[in-house]
Structures are given as structure tokens and as C-alpha cells.
Amino acid sequence: MEFLMAIVLGWVQGMTEFLPVSSTGHLILVREIFHANATADGLAFDAVLHLATTGAIVLYFAKDIGLLMHTVLRMLGRLPVDDRDKVLVTALMVGTIPAVIAGLLLEDLMETLFRNPLLVAGTLIVGSIIFAYAEYVYAYGNKQAPLTVRTGFKVGLFQCLALIPGMSRSGITIAGGLMLGLTRYESARLAFLLAIPVMLGAGLKKLLELLEISGEVNWVFVTLGAVTAFFVGLGAVHFMMNFVRRYSLWPFIWYRILLAVFVIALVFFE
């Protein structure tokens, strides 16, 4: 049963990390339903599963990351670079800063107050409203505009909201991109690339802390979940990148609202 739970948690993390439905929120809810408390094993899962899904997104965007690294090296060597690549690199750098600062300031709240099912339900609804507004602006408001460094920074501010379980990192950053005039594909690509340094840094920090209490952690359990999260996450990011080319966020908006109703019912009628 323990190893089955590892697979379930890994599947939930891998599937929901890249869909605009909130992976952290789903992990909290699954633990609540199955009474799997956030012990050392639970915290190890949060760290290692995030690293596993970060690995999936790095593999998926390996070509883009290679190009960005090449651009950075050329910039450092004062060699000519493509203007679009230079803008993307700079936008990612400045867009990462807000989430890093917010994450450090709110770390204690993230591990205590933020891990509340009712907060998840409320955030699912608030996020749905933001996503719906983003779809309205995309359809009737802002004209499509190229990516700029300022846009990257503003999308980075949206990413800060993903620290609240139930919001969804991919969802809120894609919505931010849509509201700022980016295309669906550009919004999703920027959202996923922005997520890499934040997810990697947070995962490594927590993992290093957990290594000090490694005797309390079932690493076979954690590894099984991580492998599951990696492969499921790889499929999920591929699905999402293809989905946003053709469809809106509305299917996820309705899912989030229904899930919020379920969570509220679960809390009050348990």
C-alpha cells in the first residue's frame, strides 16, 4: 500500500505540475483524503518530486535551454547575438527575481498556513476568475505584442502568486502572458522556462535540508514517486504545449471550480 501511494503521489505531481490546476494543491488534497500527513517522508516528496518534474521540463526544453546558454556565453564574450534571444534571456533573468524573493520571505507560511484545504479551495476559485479574465483580455483586449524584458518581469510577478497552493504556477504565468499581449504558445513557453530556476532552487534547498534527517526518510518510497513524476510530467508538458496552440484555458477553469466545490464539501461533510 505504501508503494502504491508513492506512485499515486508521483502521478499527481507529474500530471498537475504542468496543467493549470495546481500540483501543490492536489498533493495537499490527496494527503488529506488518504490521511497521509506531511511528515519527513511527505516533505521529502515535495522536494524530490519537484526536482523530478523540473528534470522533465529541462529535458523537454533542452534545445531552448542550450540556445539560451549559448546566447549568455556570447553576451558575456561581447559577441553578436540575435535580439530575440537576448530579450528572452534577459526577460527570464529579471522574471525569476520576484518569485525567488517572495519564496524566501514566505517560506514559513508555505509550510504551515498555506497547507490548508479551504485555502486551496478559495485559491482555486480566485485563480479561475483570473484565468477567465485573461481569456477575455486575450480575445477582446490587448493586441498581440512581442516579448520584452518588462513583460518578462511582469509575468515573473504573476509567478509569485503560484506560491499559494491552488493557484498553479503554469496557469497564473500563462494567464499573465495572455493579459500582457503574448500569444498562447509564447505565454506557455515563457511560463515553463521561468519555472525551471525557481523549481530547481526550491527543490534543491529542501532536499539539502532533508539530507540531514535522511534516516527518517524512506528513500525507496521517495525514488519510486520521483520516477513516476518524471515520466508523467514529461507527457504532461508535451500535452500542455500542444493544447495551448489550439484551445483556451476554459476546460481547466471549469475543472478548478468543480474541484473547489468538492474540497469545500469534503471539509464540511467529512
VMD Tcl script that draws the C-alpha trace (Angstrom):
set ca {
  {0.00 0.00 0.00}
  {2.88 2.39 0.82}
  {4.48 1.95 -2.60}
  {1.11 2.35 -4.32}
  {0.76 5.70 -2.53}
  {4.21 6.69 -3.84}
  {3.06 6.02 -7.39}
  {-0.21 7.90 -6.82}
  {1.57 10.97 -5.41}
  {4.16 10.86 -8.18}
  {1.44 10.63 -10.82}
  {-0.48 13.52 -9.26}
  {2.65 15.71 -9.13}
  {3.74 14.88 -12.66}
  {0.30 15.38 -14.19}
  {-0.72 18.55 -12.35}
  {2.61 20.43 -12.29}
  {2.27 21.48 -15.92}
  {-1.51 21.74 -16.14}
  {-3.13 24.94 -14.78}
  {-4.74 23.13 -11.83}
  {-2.06 23.41 -9.06}
  {0.21 20.46 -8.25}
  {0.84 21.54 -4.64}
  {-2.89 21.94 -4.07}
  {-3.59 18.47 -5.42}
  {-0.83 16.89 -3.30}
  {-2.28 18.52 -0.18}
  {-5.76 17.27 -1.08}
  {-4.59 13.72 -1.82}
  {-2.78 13.58 1.51}
  {-5.90 14.92 3.22}
  {-8.13 12.31 1.60}
  {-5.80 9.39 2.35}
  {-4.65 10.82 5.72}
  {-1.03 10.85 4.58}
  {0.36 13.58 6.80}
  {3.30 15.82 5.77}
  {5.95 14.02 7.82}
  {9.61 13.83 6.84}
  {8.58 11.50 4.02}
  {5.94 13.97 2.91}
  {8.36 16.90 2.85}
  {10.91 14.76 1.02}
  {8.26 14.05 -1.59}
  {7.55 17.75 -2.09}
  {11.26 18.37 -2.67}
  {12.20 15.35 -4.75}
  {9.02 15.30 -6.82}
  {9.58 18.94 -7.74}
  {13.12 18.06 -8.78}
  {11.78 15.16 -10.85}
  {9.28 17.36 -12.71}
  {11.98 20.01 -13.13}
  {14.07 17.32 -14.81}
  {11.16 16.56 -17.12}
  {10.77 20.18 -18.20}
  {14.54 20.59 -18.65}
  {14.58 17.56 -20.95}
  {11.57 18.80 -22.92}
  {13.09 22.27 -23.42}
  {16.69 21.04 -23.75}
  {17.09 22.64 -27.18}
  {15.77 26.01 -25.96}
  {17.96 25.87 -22.85}
  {21.02 25.06 -24.94}
  {20.30 28.05 -27.17}
  {19.82 30.31 -24.14}
  {23.11 29.17 -22.59}
  {24.88 29.76 -25.91}
  {23.35 33.26 -26.02}
  {24.53 34.02 -22.48}
  {28.09 32.94 -23.32}
  {28.10 35.11 -26.43}
  {26.75 38.05 -24.42}
  {29.50 37.60 -21.82}
  {32.07 37.49 -24.61}
  {30.55 40.61 -26.17}
  {29.82 38.70 -29.36}
  {26.81 39.47 -31.57}
  {23.58 37.67 -30.65}
  {20.06 37.52 -32.05}
  {17.97 40.32 -30.50}
  {15.05 37.96 -29.74}
  {17.32 35.51 -27.93}
  {18.90 38.36 -25.95}
  {15.47 39.67 -24.92}
  {14.32 36.18 -23.86}
  {17.45 35.59 -21.75}
  {17.13 38.96 -20.02}
  {13.37 38.56 -19.54}
  {13.91 35.18 -17.87}
  {16.60 36.60 -15.58}
  {14.54 39.55 -14.33}
  {11.35 37.47 -14.30}
  {12.90 34.97 -11.88}
  {13.80 37.56 -9.25}
  {10.29 38.28 -7.83}
  {9.46 34.61 -7.18}
  {12.84 33.98 -5.53}
  {12.38 36.92 -3.14}
  {8.76 36.03 -2.40}
  {9.66 32.37 -1.83}
  {12.35 33.25 0.73}
  {10.05 35.68 2.56}
  {7.03 33.36 2.64}
  {8.79 30.02 3.23}
  {7.39 29.53 6.74}
  {3.84 30.33 5.67}
  {4.16 27.95 2.72}
  {4.86 25.05 5.10}
  {2.14 25.90 7.65}
  {-0.75 28.24 6.93}
  {-0.66 27.73 3.15}
  {-1.19 23.96 3.52}
  {-4.88 24.31 4.31}
  {-7.59 22.60 2.19}
  {-10.00 25.54 2.49}
  {-7.28 27.93 1.34}
  {-6.70 25.63 -1.63}
  {-10.42 25.75 -2.47}
  {-10.55 29.53 -2.25}
  {-7.42 29.92 -4.36}
  {-8.79 27.52 -6.99}
  {-11.81 29.81 -7.38}
  {-9.78 33.04 -7.36}
  {-7.38 31.57 -9.90}
  {-10.30 30.54 -12.12}
  {-11.56 34.13 -12.12}
  {-8.10 35.40 -13.09}
  {-7.82 32.82 -15.88}
  {-11.28 33.75 -17.19}
  {-10.33 37.43 -17.20}
  {-7.11 36.59 -19.04}
  {-9.12 34.78 -21.71}
  {-11.41 37.82 -22.03}
  {-8.45 40.21 -22.40}
  {-6.80 37.88 -24.92}
  {-9.96 37.72 -27.03}
  {-11.19 41.31 -26.78}
  {-8.47 43.44 -25.23}
  {-4.73 43.59 -25.77}
  {-3.36 43.13 -29.25}
  {-0.60 40.57 -29.58}
  {2.79 42.07 -28.81}
  {6.37 40.73 -28.88}
  {8.10 39.66 -25.68}
  {10.01 42.41 -23.90}
  {12.13 42.48 -20.75}
  {9.39 44.46 -18.99}
  {6.84 41.81 -19.96}
  {9.12 39.09 -18.58}
  {9.36 40.93 -15.25}
  {5.59 41.37 -15.04}
  {4.99 37.70 -15.78}
  {7.52 36.97 -13.02}
  {5.33 38.96 -10.63}
  {2.38 36.75 -11.62}
  {4.53 33.70 -10.84}
  {4.75 34.88 -7.20}
  {1.05 34.06 -6.81}
  {1.88 30.42 -7.54}
  {3.38 30.20 -4.04}
  {-0.21 29.92 -2.77}
  {-1.42 26.30 -3.18}
  {-4.33 26.11 -5.58}
  {-3.17 28.90 -7.88}
  {-0.95 26.89 -10.30}
  {2.43 28.15 -11.48}
  {1.79 27.28 -15.12}
  {-1.76 28.63 -15.06}
  {-1.06 32.01 -13.47}
  {2.01 32.71 -15.61}
  {0.23 31.69 -18.81}
  {-2.69 33.92 -17.80}
  {-0.26 36.77 -17.11}
  {1.29 36.36 -20.55}
  {-2.14 36.42 -22.21}
  {-3.09 39.61 -20.37}
  {0.19 41.23 -21.42}
  {-0.34 40.53 -25.10}
  {1.68 37.35 -25.71}
  {0.33 34.53 -27.84}
  {-0.86 31.33 -26.18}
  {2.26 29.44 -27.23}
  {4.64 32.25 -26.18}
  {2.86 32.52 -22.82}
  {3.20 28.80 -22.15}
  {6.83 28.65 -23.28}
  {7.78 31.63 -21.11}
  {5.84 30.18 -18.17}
  {7.65 26.85 -18.29}
  {11.11 28.35 -18.83}
  {10.53 30.76 -15.93}
  {9.55 27.86 -13.70}
  {12.84 25.97 -14.13}
  {15.20 28.06 -11.93}
  {12.56 28.55 -9.22}
  {11.56 24.88 -9.08}
  {15.18 23.75 -9.22}
  {16.33 26.14 -6.48}
  {13.41 25.35 -4.16}
  {13.73 21.61 -4.67}
  {17.50 21.54 -4.08}
  {17.22 23.73 -0.98}
  {14.61 21.48 0.61}
  {16.46 18.32 -0.41}
  {19.70 19.51 1.21}
  {17.79 20.22 4.41}
  {16.24 16.76 4.32}
  {19.58 15.01 3.85}
  {20.32 15.96 7.45}
  {17.41 13.74 8.56}
  {17.89 11.08 5.90}
  {17.50 8.34 8.50}
  {13.83 9.33 8.88}
  {13.05 9.18 5.16}
  {12.08 6.09 3.16}
  {14.17 6.85 0.08}
  {12.87 3.85 -1.87}
  {9.37 5.27 -1.44}
  {10.56 8.74 -2.48}
  {12.52 7.48 -5.51}
  {9.55 5.49 -6.81}
  {7.39 8.60 -6.65}
  {10.10 10.68 -8.34}
  {10.47 8.30 -11.28}
  {6.71 8.27 -11.74}
  {6.56 12.09 -11.56}
  {9.34 12.45 -14.14}
  {7.75 10.34 -16.86}
  {4.20 11.52 -16.22}
  {5.45 15.13 -16.12}
  {7.22 14.72 -19.44}
  {3.96 13.62 -21.04}
  {2.02 16.40 -19.30}
  {4.24 19.25 -20.52}
  {4.10 17.85 -24.07}
  {0.31 17.71 -23.82}
  {0.04 21.26 -22.46}
  {2.30 22.81 -25.10}
  {0.17 21.24 -27.82}
  {-3.10 22.07 -26.05}
  {-2.43 25.81 -25.79}
  {-1.78 26.07 -29.52}
  {-5.42 25.24 -30.25}
  {-7.56 25.68 -27.14}
  {-8.30 28.13 -24.33}
  {-7.98 27.68 -20.58}
  {-11.73 27.24 -20.11}
  {-11.72 23.44 -19.62}
  {-9.29 23.93 -16.73}
  {-11.32 26.84 -15.34}
  {-14.42 24.66 -15.03}
  {-12.38 21.79 -13.57}
  {-10.92 24.09 -10.91}
  {-14.36 25.36 -9.90}
  {-15.75 21.83 -9.60}
  {-12.70 20.76 -7.62}
  {-13.12 23.71 -5.24}
  {-16.73 22.71 -4.59}
  {-15.58 19.14 -3.90}
  {-12.92 20.33 -1.45}
  {-15.38 22.52 0.45}
  {-17.84 19.63 0.66}
  {-15.07 17.30 1.82}
  {-14.09 19.67 4.65}
  {-17.59 20.40 5.92}
  {-19.19 16.98 5.47}
  {-16.27 14.75 6.44}
}
mol new
graphics top color blue
foreach p $ca { graphics top sphere $p radius 0.5 }
foreach p [lrange $ca 0 end-1] q [lrange $ca 1 end] { graphics top cylinder $p $q radius 0.2 }
display resetview
